[in-house]
């Protein structure tokens, strides 16, 4: 059986493991307003197609990290 502390740590680890994917999917608006993401350049998928998935996965990551923080405290 999984105890409470291991559950909260697992939620945090899963959330943090998805951050590199989020960074690869995020558009590089800081350097140039028209720049594409690294994943868009590697796969050839246009940035407007990746943006909804980036937002969806971002919400999943944030909810996992918030649930980790709430349960850990």
PyMOL commands that set and color helices and strands:
alter all, ss='L'
color gray80, all
select helices_A, chain A and resi 4-17+19-25+38-43+47-72
alter helices_A, ss='H'
color red, helices_A
deselect
rebuild
show_as cartoon
